[in-house]
Each structure stands twice: as C-alpha cells, then as structure tokens.
Amino acid sequence: MRDIVDGLSAWRAAGVRFAVATVVRTWKSAPRPPGAAMAVCADGEVVGSISGGCVEGAVYE
C-alpha cells in the first residue's frame, strides 16, 4: 500500500475519484503478498499492482 500513497494523494488533492483493491489473504503460491495494493482512477489510470495478471484485469473492470 505504501508504494501507491503518492498517487492516491495526488488524485485526492485533484478531486479525482478512485477505487483501491488490496490483497488481504493468499494461499499456496501468489505473486504478491498480503498488503499489496492497486488503485484505478476514474479516467482509467492505474497505480500499484496486486497480481501482474488476470486478477488485475478483473479489478480494472
């Protein structure tokens, strides 16, 4: 989550709407640990990463 704070702060200061997804639990092998976060703003810009794969696509939608 700390790696996206600057992006979130800028969006908030500019009044841009956004959503945040955070990994809260994993099992077996997972590309990112709990606490990894990704945010998508209203115009489609993304900061952060939660998986690097199809999970990010689902969050983006």
C-alpha positions in Angstrom: 0.0 0.0 0.0 2.8 2.4 0.8 4.0 2.3 -2.8 0.8 3.9 -4.1 0.3 6.6 -1.5 1.8 9.4 -3.6 -0.5 8.6 -6.5 -3.6 8.4 -4.2 -2.6 11.7 -2.5 -2.3 13.4 -5.9 -5.7 12.1 -7.0 -7.4 13.1 -3.8 -5.9 16.6 -3.9 -7.2 16.9 -7.5 -10.6 15.7 -6.6 -10.3 12.6 -8.8 -12.5 9.6 -7.9 -10.7 6.2 -7.5 -11.1 2.7 -6.1 -8.4 0.7 -4.2 -8.0 -3.1 -4.2 -5.8 -4.7 -1.5 -4.6 -8.3 -1.2 -5.9 -9.4 2.2 -5.0 -13.1 2.1 -3.2 -15.6 -0.1 -2.7 -19.4 -0.2 -0.2 -21.6 -2.0 1.9 -19.6 -4.4 0.9 -16.0 -5.0 2.6 -13.3 -7.0 2.1 -10.5 -4.4 1.8 -10.8 -0.6 -1.0 -9.5 1.6 -0.9 -5.7 1.8 -0.1 -5.3 -1.9 -2.5 -2.7 -3.4 -3.7 -1.3 -6.7 -5.8 1.7 -7.4 -7.8 2.8 -10.5 -8.9 6.3 -11.0 -12.0 7.5 -12.9 -10.1 8.1 -16.2 -8.5 4.6 -16.1 -5.0 5.4 -14.8 -3.6 2.7 -12.6 -1.1 2.8 -9.8 0.3 -0.2 -8.0 -0.1 -3.9 -8.6 -1.9 -6.8 -6.9 -1.0 -9.7 -9.2 0.5 -8.8 -12.6 -2.0 -11.0 -14.3 -5.7 -11.7 -14.9 -6.7 -10.6 -11.4 -5.6 -7.0 -12.2 -7.7 -7.1 -15.3 -10.8 -8.1 -13.2 -10.1 -5.3 -10.7 -9.7 -2.8 -13.6 -13.1 -3.7 -15.0 
